[in-house]
Amino acid sequence: MTKVISRIDDVLNDCAARALTGDKLRAVALRTALALGVAAMALGAPLATPVAAQNATGQSGAGQAVQVTAFMQAVAEAASDDSEIAAFYRATNYQPIWTSNSARDASRRRALLAAVQAAPDQGLPAFDTTLLSANMRAITSEREQGQVEVALSKLFLTYARDLQTGILTPSQVVSDIKRVVPLRDGTQTLINFTKSSPAAFLRGLAPSSPEYTRLMREKLTMEKVIGQGGWGPQVPNGKLEPGASGAGVVALRNRLMAMGDLGRTNTATYDAQIQKAVQIFQMRHGLAADGVVGAGTLAAINIEPAQRLASIVVAMERERWMNIPRTGRYIWVNITDFTAKIYDDDKLTFETRSVVGANDRDRRTPEFSDMMEHMVINPSWNVPRSITTKEYLPLMQKNPNAAGQLDIVDNNGRVVPRSAINFNAYTASNFPYRMRQPPSDGNALGLVKFMFPNKYNIYLHDTPSKSLFARESRAFSHGCVRLNDPFDFAYALLAKQSSDPVGEFQSHLRTGQESVIALQTEVPVHLVYRTAISMPKGGMEYRTDVYGRDAAIWAALQNAGVQLRAVGG
């Protein structure tokens, strides 16, 4: 039997090798072209096409050749530009999974059609399933049936990949998104589908995280808000504070009620009720909750629901990029929120303020996930070469004693006296020394750093510059993440492995010497960027697009065919 199947593969691979595959279709055109052939099969309608032989291997007697049908050849040709689909049909002896007149295939067609028609519900591009209905009903040959068979498998995998792991390739949109998307194997996805209930399998493709589920719900809520006319007129420019009255206060009142931050009221005065509602709004948007509508709060209040909906759709795409299990303990650093959090089984157990990279090309904090392995107490700071050559070398060329808190170190790790160096003899490209700051209270890394070794040289750490944590926007670092409460963060991590986490940490700290404490269980660290964040009990929080990344992602999603919708009216 193996030899017989091998002969079939040889023949079909030869056909595929000679087939004209054409240029690879663009993403939007592919969705349209693949989906066109589905309409005629709606609700499991019989196909106007011959049914391919159910036994692709024919007779298996010794030395007996197997006939290659027109259906099989068409499948091989149509799948020649997709190695995963081609491997699937080879593995299944070129049996149809969509286009026979069996009840099984009708169920698959019906489930696929329903799923792709509902794709915009998931924030995906629409699939056009209407234009080729007449042509589908006119299919009269096994060859045409084979072409449609593969088109449906391509449609299925396109939809599955979009929903499971996203429409976009993150790094192609924003180079600082270093995230590795957990792509699924297409061949195995098709195999799993054929062994499952079609509708249930397709429903299960979406991320199962609570965040994705809540974002889906809030997306529909925002679509209804837009369909009903939005949040009403914007609030006029000008500062508003308790005691004020007039048209501006009325507009503020109405908008806060429409957003759900204020209960029904007829007041035209900026009273305590409105002040509390403004504070709730400010907390939801990461603003200083002073109850006063200044320029920043006013700008956030006047953002229209369509822009908020776009942020939700972007967050859903980002959640698809992270369609991996998030169980047990993990660290969640939201760059836009300027926070670092520890979760245990999706329950928030620790939170601290953070400072992230400044909005400069070489200083923005990248996005990626890794595993925290250890913490370093009383760390030395090995100054990155980019900082040494771009920031400190020019200073030392003017004044050799500049940045005197830093040692100059040669390739053997020996400290070199500054008097022995002619700094003006070097450039950024040939400066032969490194710079290092010994452990101290004034060390740039503070008194502890948390390591998840990565090629981007990013980690979490303490800092002697505590004043920055009082700022509303905290993008100031060279890319690493500074923590406002690093000792408490360390205690929380050590509590899983020590009966006295505070004592253990402090005993290392008191030595003044650099030392390492390994985490007995490594902890996943996710550096993420979310401007739309769902709240567990309903509603949304929003943050400023500090690096402009979500704007770039939204533009790319629109280019891929994603559109905003309004529901009702």
C-alpha positions as CSV (number, residue, x, y, z in Angstrom):
1,M,0.0,0.0,0.0
2,T,2.8,2.4,0.9
3,K,4.3,2.0,-2.6
4,V,1.0,2.6,-4.2
5,I,0.4,5.8,-2.3
6,S,4.0,6.9,-3.1
7,R,3.3,6.4,-6.8
8,I,0.2,8.6,-6.5
9,D,2.3,11.3,-4.8
10,D,4.9,11.1,-7.5
11,V,2.3,11.6,-10.3
12,L,0.5,14.4,-8.5
13,N,3.8,16.2,-7.5
14,D,4.8,16.1,-11.1
15,C,1.5,17.7,-12.0
16,A,1.9,20.3,-9.3
17,A,5.5,21.0,-10.5
18,R,4.2,21.9,-13.9
19,A,1.2,23.9,-12.8
20,L,1.2,27.6,-13.2
21,T,0.7,29.1,-9.7
22,G,0.8,32.9,-10.6
23,D,1.8,35.7,-8.2
24,K,0.9,35.5,-4.6
25,L,-2.3,37.3,-3.9
26,R,-2.5,40.3,-1.6
27,A,-4.2,39.6,1.7
28,V,-7.5,41.4,1.0
29,A,-7.7,40.0,-2.5
30,L,-7.0,36.5,-1.2
31,R,-9.8,36.7,1.3
32,T,-12.3,37.8,-1.3
33,A,-11.2,35.3,-3.9
34,L,-11.2,32.4,-1.5
35,A,-14.6,33.3,0.0
36,L,-16.4,33.8,-3.3
37,G,-16.8,30.1,-3.9
38,V,-18.6,29.5,-0.6
39,A,-21.9,31.2,-1.2
40,A,-23.4,28.4,-3.3
41,M,-22.8,26.0,-0.5
42,A,-24.8,28.0,2.1
43,L,-26.8,25.9,4.4
44,G,-25.4,22.7,2.9
45,A,-27.0,23.0,-0.5
46,P,-26.0,20.2,-2.9
47,L,-23.1,20.9,-5.1
48,A,-23.6,21.0,-8.9
49,T,-20.5,19.0,-9.3
50,P,-19.4,15.3,-9.5
51,V,-18.3,13.7,-6.3
52,A,-14.7,12.6,-6.2
53,A,-14.0,8.9,-5.7
54,Q,-14.1,8.0,-2.0
55,N,-11.2,5.6,-2.4
56,A,-8.3,7.6,-3.9
57,T,-6.0,4.6,-3.9
58,G,-8.2,2.4,-6.0
59,Q,-7.2,-1.3,-6.2
60,S,-4.1,-2.1,-4.1
61,G,-3.2,-5.4,-5.6
62,A,0.5,-6.0,-6.3
63,G,1.8,-4.2,-9.3
64,Q,-1.6,-2.7,-10.1
65,A,-1.4,1.0,-11.1
66,V,-3.8,3.4,-9.4
67,Q,-5.7,5.8,-11.6
68,V,-5.1,9.5,-10.9
69,T,-8.5,11.2,-11.2
70,A,-9.1,14.7,-12.5
71,F,-10.1,15.7,-9.0
72,M,-6.9,14.5,-7.5
73,Q,-4.8,16.2,-10.1
74,A,-6.7,19.5,-9.7
75,V,-6.2,19.4,-5.9
76,A,-2.4,18.8,-6.4
77,E,-2.2,21.7,-8.8
78,A,-4.3,24.1,-6.7
79,A,-2.4,23.3,-3.5
80,S,1.1,23.5,-5.1
81,D,1.6,27.1,-3.7
82,D,0.7,26.1,-0.2
83,S,3.0,23.4,1.3
84,E,0.8,22.9,4.4
85,I,-2.4,22.3,2.4
86,A,-0.5,20.1,-0.1
87,A,0.8,18.0,2.8
88,F,-2.7,17.6,4.3
89,Y,-4.2,16.2,1.1
90,R,-1.2,13.9,0.5
91,A,-1.7,12.6,4.1
92,T,-5.4,12.0,3.5
93,N,-5.0,10.4,0.1
94,Y,-6.6,13.4,-1.6
95,Q,-10.0,12.8,-0.1
96,P,-12.4,15.8,-0.2
97,I,-13.4,17.3,3.1
98,W,-15.6,20.1,1.7
99,T,-17.0,19.2,-1.7
100,S,-18.6,15.8,-1.5
101,N,-22.4,15.6,-1.2
102,S,-22.1,13.9,2.2
103,A,-23.8,15.3,5.3
104,R,-20.3,15.6,6.9
105,D,-19.0,17.9,4.2
106,A,-22.2,19.9,4.1
107,S,-21.9,20.5,7.9
108,R,-18.3,21.7,7.4
109,R,-19.4,24.1,4.5
110,R,-22.2,25.4,6.6
111,A,-20.0,26.0,9.6
112,L,-17.3,27.7,7.6
113,L,-19.7,30.0,5.8
114,A,-21.3,31.1,9.1
115,A,-17.9,31.8,10.6
116,V,-16.5,33.8,7.8
117,Q,-19.7,35.9,7.5
118,A,-19.3,36.7,11.2
119,A,-15.6,37.6,10.9
120,P,-16.1,41.4,11.4
121,D,-17.6,40.5,14.9
122,Q,-14.0,39.5,15.8
123,G,-12.5,42.7,14.4
124,L,-11.3,40.9,11.2
125,P,-11.7,41.9,7.6
126,A,-15.0,40.9,5.9
127,F,-15.0,37.9,3.6
128,D,-17.1,38.4,0.4
129,T,-19.2,35.3,0.0
130,T,-21.8,36.5,-2.6
131,L,-20.3,37.0,-6.0
132,L,-19.6,33.5,-7.3
133,S,-22.8,31.8,-6.3
134,A,-23.9,31.4,-9.9
135,N,-20.5,30.1,-11.0
136,M,-20.4,27.6,-8.2
137,R,-23.7,26.1,-9.3
138,A,-22.4,25.7,-12.8
139,I,-19.4,23.4,-11.8
140,T,-19.7,20.3,-13.9
141,S,-16.3,18.6,-13.7
142,E,-14.2,16.9,-11.1
143,R,-11.4,19.2,-12.1
144,E,-13.4,22.2,-11.1
145,Q,-14.5,20.4,-8.0
146,G,-10.8,19.9,-7.0
147,Q,-10.1,23.6,-7.5
148,V,-13.0,24.6,-5.3
149,E,-11.9,22.0,-2.7
150,V,-8.5,23.6,-2.3
151,A,-10.0,27.1,-2.4
152,L,-12.2,26.2,0.6
153,S,-9.2,24.8,2.5
154,K,-7.3,28.1,1.8
155,L,-10.3,30.1,3.0
156,F,-10.5,28.0,6.2
157,L,-6.7,28.4,7.0
158,T,-6.8,32.1,6.2
159,Y,-9.7,32.6,8.6
160,A,-8.1,30.3,11.2
161,R,-4.8,32.1,11.2
162,D,-6.4,35.5,11.3
163,L,-8.5,34.6,14.3
164,Q,-5.9,32.5,16.2
165,T,-2.8,34.6,15.8
166,G,-3.7,37.8,14.0
167,I,-3.9,39.4,10.7
168,L,-0.6,41.3,10.8
169,T,3.0,40.4,11.3
170,P,3.9,42.7,14.3
171,S,7.5,43.5,13.4
172,Q,6.6,44.4,9.9
173,V,4.3,47.2,11.2
174,V,6.4,48.4,14.1
175,S,10.1,47.3,14.4
176,D,10.1,47.6,18.2
177,I,7.4,44.9,18.5
178,K,9.7,41.9,18.9
179,R,6.9,39.6,19.8
180,V,7.1,36.0,18.5
181,V,3.6,35.2,17.2
182,P,2.5,31.6,18.1
183,L,1.6,30.5,14.6
184,R,-0.1,27.1,14.3
185,D,0.8,24.4,11.8
186,G,-1.7,24.6,8.9
187,T,-1.6,20.8,8.1
188,Q,-2.3,19.9,11.7
189,T,-5.1,22.5,11.9
190,L,-6.8,20.9,9.0
191,I,-6.4,17.4,10.5
192,N,-7.8,18.6,13.8
193,F,-10.7,20.2,12.1
194,T,-11.7,17.0,10.3
195,K,-11.7,15.2,13.6
196,S,-13.9,17.7,15.4
197,S,-17.4,19.2,15.4
198,P,-17.0,21.9,12.7
199,A,-18.9,24.7,14.4
200,A,-17.3,24.1,17.8
201,F,-13.8,23.9,16.3
202,L,-14.3,27.2,14.5
203,R,-15.6,28.9,17.6
204,G,-12.6,27.6,19.5
205,L,-10.1,29.3,17.3
206,A,-10.4,32.7,19.0
207,P,-8.1,33.4,22.0
208,S,-9.7,32.0,25.2
209,S,-8.2,34.7,27.5
210,P,-10.7,36.6,29.6
211,E,-9.3,39.9,28.2
212,Y,-10.2,38.9,24.6
213,T,-13.7,37.9,25.7
214,R,-14.3,41.2,27.4
215,L,-12.9,43.2,24.5
216,M,-15.3,41.4,22.2
217,R,-18.2,42.5,24.5
218,E,-16.9,46.0,24.7
219,K,-16.5,46.2,21.0
220,L,-20.2,45.5,20.5
221,T,-21.1,48.0,23.2
222,M,-19.1,50.7,21.4
223,E,-20.6,49.8,18.1
224,K,-24.0,50.3,19.6
225,V,-22.9,53.7,21.1
226,I,-21.8,54.8,17.6
227,G,-25.0,53.5,16.0
228,Q,-27.0,55.6,18.5
229,G,-25.2,58.8,17.7
230,G,-22.1,58.7,20.0
231,W,-21.6,60.5,23.3
232,G,-23.2,63.8,22.2
233,P,-21.6,67.2,21.6
234,Q,-18.0,67.8,22.7
235,V,-17.2,69.9,25.7
236,P,-16.1,73.4,24.8
237,N,-12.5,74.4,25.4
238,G,-11.6,76.0,28.7
239,K,-10.8,74.8,32.2
240,L,-13.7,73.6,34.2
241,E,-13.6,73.0,38.0
242,P,-15.9,72.7,41.0
243,G,-18.3,75.6,41.3
244,A,-18.4,76.4,37.6
245,S,-21.7,76.6,35.7
246,G,-23.0,77.3,32.3
247,A,-23.1,75.6,28.9
248,G,-19.7,74.0,29.3
249,V,-20.7,72.3,32.5
250,V,-24.0,71.1,30.9
251,A,-22.0,69.6,27.9
252,L,-19.6,68.0,30.4
253,R,-22.5,66.6,32.4
254,N,-24.2,65.1,29.3
255,R,-21.0,63.6,28.0
256,L,-20.1,62.0,31.4
257,M,-23.6,60.5,31.6
258,A,-23.4,59.1,28.1
259,M,-20.0,57.5,28.9
260,G,-21.5,55.9,32.1
261,D,-19.3,57.8,34.5
262,L,-22.2,59.9,35.9
263,G,-25.7,58.9,36.9
264,R,-28.8,60.8,35.7
265,T,-28.9,64.4,36.9
266,N,-30.2,67.7,35.8
267,T,-27.6,69.9,37.5
268,A,-26.1,72.7,35.6
269,T,-23.4,73.4,38.2
270,Y,-20.1,71.7,38.6
271,D,-21.1,70.1,41.9
272,A,-19.6,67.2,44.0
273,Q,-21.5,64.6,41.9
274,I,-19.8,65.9,38.7
275,Q,-16.5,66.2,40.4
276,K,-16.6,62.6,41.5
277,A,-17.6,61.5,38.0
278,V,-14.7,63.5,36.5
279,Q,-12.4,61.6,39.0
280,I,-13.8,58.3,37.9
281,F,-13.2,59.3,34.3
282,Q,-9.6,60.4,35.1
283,M,-8.8,57.1,36.8
284,R,-10.2,55.2,33.8
285,H,-7.8,57.1,31.5
286,G,-4.7,57.1,33.6
287,L,-4.9,60.8,34.5
288,A,-4.3,62.5,37.8
289,A,-7.6,62.2,39.6
290,D,-7.9,65.8,40.8
291,G,-11.5,66.3,39.7
292,V,-10.6,69.3,37.5
293,V,-11.1,69.3,33.8
294,G,-7.8,70.7,32.5
295,A,-6.4,70.5,29.1
296,G,-5.4,66.8,29.3
297,T,-8.7,65.7,30.8
298,L,-10.7,67.8,28.3
299,A,-8.8,66.2,25.4
300,A,-9.6,62.7,26.6
301,I,-13.2,63.5,27.2
302,N,-13.6,64.8,23.7
303,I,-12.2,61.7,22.0
304,E,-15.0,60.2,19.9
305,P,-16.2,56.7,20.4
306,A,-15.0,55.7,16.9
307,Q,-11.4,56.3,18.0
308,R,-12.0,54.3,21.2
309,L,-13.5,51.5,19.1
310,A,-10.4,51.5,16.9
311,S,-8.3,51.1,20.1
312,I,-10.4,48.1,21.1
313,V,-10.0,46.5,17.7
314,V,-6.2,47.0,17.9
315,A,-6.2,45.5,21.4
316,M,-8.0,42.4,20.0
317,E,-5.3,42.0,17.4
318,R,-2.6,42.3,20.0
319,E,-4.4,39.7,22.1
320,R,-4.3,37.3,19.1
321,W,-0.6,37.8,18.8
322,M,-0.4,36.6,22.4
323,N,-2.7,33.6,22.0
324,I,-0.7,31.5,24.5
325,P,-1.7,30.1,27.9
326,R,-1.3,32.7,30.7
327,T,-1.7,30.5,33.7
328,G,0.0,30.5,37.1
329,R,2.2,33.4,38.0
330,Y,3.3,36.0,35.4
331,I,4.5,39.6,35.2
332,W,2.6,42.1,33.1
333,V,4.3,45.4,32.2
334,N,2.0,47.6,30.2
335,I,4.2,50.3,28.7
336,T,1.3,52.8,28.1
337,D,0.0,52.4,31.6
338,F,3.4,52.9,33.3
339,T,2.8,49.9,35.6
340,A,4.3,46.6,36.4
341,K,2.0,43.9,37.8
342,I,2.2,40.4,39.1
343,Y,-0.7,38.1,38.4
344,D,-1.3,34.7,40.0
345,D,-3.9,32.6,38.1
346,D,-5.2,35.8,36.5
347,K,-5.6,37.5,39.9
348,L,-3.7,40.7,40.4
349,T,-1.5,40.2,43.5
350,F,1.0,43.1,43.2
351,E,1.3,46.4,41.3
352,T,3.8,49.2,41.2
353,R,4.3,52.3,39.1
354,S,7.0,52.2,36.4
355,V,9.1,54.4,34.2
356,V,9.6,53.2,30.6
357,G,11.7,54.2,27.7
358,A,11.5,57.8,26.4
359,N,9.8,58.4,23.0
360,D,13.1,58.6,21.1
361,R,14.1,56.2,18.3
362,D,16.8,54.5,20.4
363,R,15.1,54.6,23.8
364,R,11.6,53.2,23.3
365,T,10.9,50.1,25.4
366,P,10.4,47.1,23.0
367,E,7.5,44.6,23.3
368,F,8.4,40.9,23.9
369,S,7.9,38.0,26.3
370,D,10.6,36.1,28.2
371,M,11.3,34.3,31.4
372,M,12.6,36.0,34.6
373,E,15.4,33.9,36.0
374,H,17.0,35.8,38.9
375,M,17.5,39.1,40.6
376,V,20.8,40.9,41.3
377,I,21.1,42.7,44.6
378,N,23.6,45.6,44.8
379,P,24.1,45.5,41.0
380,S,26.9,47.1,39.1
381,W,25.8,49.0,36.0
382,N,27.6,48.0,32.9
383,V,26.8,51.0,30.7
384,P,25.5,50.0,27.3
385,R,28.0,50.9,24.5
386,S,25.4,53.1,22.8
387,I,25.2,55.3,26.0
388,T,28.9,55.2,26.5
389,T,29.8,56.4,23.0
390,K,26.8,58.7,22.3
391,E,26.4,60.4,25.7
392,Y,29.4,60.0,27.8
393,L,32.3,60.1,25.3
394,P,31.4,63.6,24.1
395,L,31.3,64.8,27.7
396,M,34.6,63.3,28.5
397,Q,36.2,64.8,25.4
398,K,35.3,68.2,26.8
399,N,36.1,67.3,30.4
400,P,37.9,64.0,31.2
401,N,36.5,63.9,34.7
402,A,32.9,64.1,33.5
403,A,30.6,61.3,34.7
404,G,33.1,60.7,37.5
405,Q,30.8,58.1,39.2
406,L,31.6,55.7,36.4
407,D,34.8,53.6,36.0
408,I,36.6,53.3,32.7
409,V,37.3,49.6,32.1
410,D,39.5,47.8,29.5
411,N,38.7,44.5,27.8
412,N,40.3,42.6,30.7
413,G,38.0,44.3,33.2
414,R,40.7,46.5,34.7
415,V,39.9,50.0,35.7
416,V,41.9,52.5,33.6
417,P,42.8,56.0,35.1
418,R,41.2,58.8,33.1
419,S,44.6,60.6,33.1
420,A,45.9,57.7,31.0
421,I,43.3,58.2,28.2
422,N,43.3,60.8,25.5
423,F,39.5,60.8,24.9
424,N,39.8,63.1,21.9
425,A,41.8,60.5,20.0
426,Y,38.7,58.3,19.8
427,T,35.4,58.3,18.0
428,A,32.2,56.4,18.8
429,S,33.2,53.6,16.5
430,N,36.7,53.0,17.9
431,F,36.5,53.8,21.6
432,P,38.2,50.8,23.1
433,Y,36.9,51.0,26.7
434,R,33.7,50.1,28.6
435,M,32.1,52.1,31.4
436,R,30.9,50.6,34.7
437,Q,29.3,51.9,37.8
438,P,30.0,50.0,41.0
439,P,27.2,49.1,43.5
440,S,26.1,52.0,45.5
441,D,23.0,53.9,46.6
442,G,23.5,56.2,43.6
443,N,23.9,53.4,41.1
444,A,21.7,54.0,38.0
445,L,20.1,50.6,38.6
446,G,19.5,51.4,42.2
447,L,19.9,48.5,44.6
448,V,18.2,45.6,42.7
449,K,17.6,44.5,39.1
450,F,15.4,41.7,37.8
451,M,16.8,39.7,35.0
452,F,15.1,37.9,32.1
453,P,18.1,37.7,29.8
454,N,17.3,38.9,26.3
455,K,19.2,40.2,23.3
456,Y,17.6,43.6,23.7
457,N,19.3,44.2,27.1
458,I,16.0,45.1,28.8
459,Y,15.3,44.4,32.4
460,L,13.4,45.7,35.4
461,H,15.3,47.6,38.1
462,D,15.4,50.1,41.0
463,T,16.4,53.7,40.4
464,P,17.7,56.5,42.6
465,S,15.6,59.0,40.6
466,K,12.4,58.6,42.5
467,S,10.8,61.9,41.6
468,L,9.8,60.7,38.1
469,F,7.2,58.3,39.6
470,A,5.0,61.2,40.6
471,R,4.6,62.2,36.9
472,E,1.4,61.3,35.1
473,S,3.3,60.3,32.0
474,R,6.5,58.4,32.8
475,A,8.5,57.8,29.6
476,F,12.0,58.8,30.5
477,S,14.4,55.8,30.6
478,H,16.8,54.5,28.0
479,G,14.5,51.5,27.5
480,C,14.6,49.5,30.6
481,V,11.7,49.5,33.1
482,R,12.3,51.3,36.4
483,L,10.1,50.3,39.4
484,N,8.8,52.6,42.1
485,D,8.6,49.7,44.7
486,P,11.5,47.4,43.7
487,F,12.0,45.9,47.2
488,D,8.3,45.0,47.6
489,F,8.4,43.6,44.0
490,A,11.3,41.4,45.1
491,Y,9.5,40.3,48.3
492,A,6.5,39.3,46.2
493,L,8.7,37.2,44.0
494,L,10.6,35.6,46.8
495,A,7.5,34.8,48.8
496,K,6.9,31.8,46.6
497,Q,10.2,30.2,47.6
498,S,11.2,31.7,51.0
499,S,9.6,31.6,54.4
500,D,11.2,35.0,55.1
501,P,11.5,36.8,51.8
502,V,12.1,40.2,53.5
503,G,14.9,38.8,55.7
504,E,16.5,36.9,52.8
505,F,16.6,40.0,50.6
506,Q,17.8,42.3,53.3
507,S,20.6,40.0,54.3
508,H,22.0,40.2,50.8
509,L,21.4,43.9,50.6
510,R,23.3,44.6,53.8
511,T,26.6,43.2,52.4
512,G,26.9,46.0,49.9
513,Q,28.3,43.4,47.5
514,E,26.8,42.3,44.3
515,S,24.9,39.0,44.7
516,V,22.4,36.9,42.8
517,I,19.2,35.2,44.0
518,A,17.8,32.7,41.5
519,L,14.1,32.2,41.2
520,Q,13.4,28.5,41.8
521,T,10.5,28.7,39.3
522,E,11.1,31.1,36.4
523,V,8.4,33.6,35.9
524,P,7.1,34.7,32.4
525,V,7.5,38.4,31.8
526,H,5.3,40.1,29.2
527,L,6.2,43.6,28.1
528,V,3.0,44.7,26.4
529,Y,1.5,47.9,24.9
530,R,-2.3,48.3,25.5
531,T,-4.1,51.6,25.1
532,A,-7.5,49.8,25.5
533,I,-7.9,47.7,28.7
534,S,-11.0,45.9,29.7
535,M,-12.2,46.0,33.3
536,P,-13.2,42.6,34.8
537,K,-16.5,44.0,36.0
538,G,-17.3,45.7,32.7
539,G,-16.3,48.9,31.1
540,M,-13.0,50.1,29.6
541,E,-9.9,51.9,30.6
542,Y,-7.9,53.8,28.0
543,R,-4.3,55.1,27.8
544,T,-2.4,57.5,25.6
545,D,-0.6,56.0,22.5
546,V,2.7,57.2,23.9
547,Y,4.9,55.8,21.1
548,G,2.2,56.0,18.3
549,R,2.4,52.2,17.8
550,D,-1.4,51.6,18.0
551,A,-2.0,54.3,15.3
552,A,0.4,52.4,13.0
553,I,-1.3,49.1,13.8
554,W,-4.7,50.6,13.2
555,A,-3.6,52.0,9.8
556,A,-2.2,48.5,8.9
557,L,-5.5,46.8,9.9
558,Q,-7.4,49.2,7.7
559,N,-5.1,48.5,4.8
560,A,-5.9,44.8,5.4
561,G,-9.6,45.4,5.2
562,V,-10.7,45.9,8.8
563,Q,-13.5,48.5,9.1
564,L,-15.4,50.0,12.0
565,R,-19.1,49.3,12.4
566,A,-22.1,51.0,13.9
567,V,-24.9,48.8,15.2
568,G,-28.5,49.9,15.5
569,G,-29.6,53.5,15.2
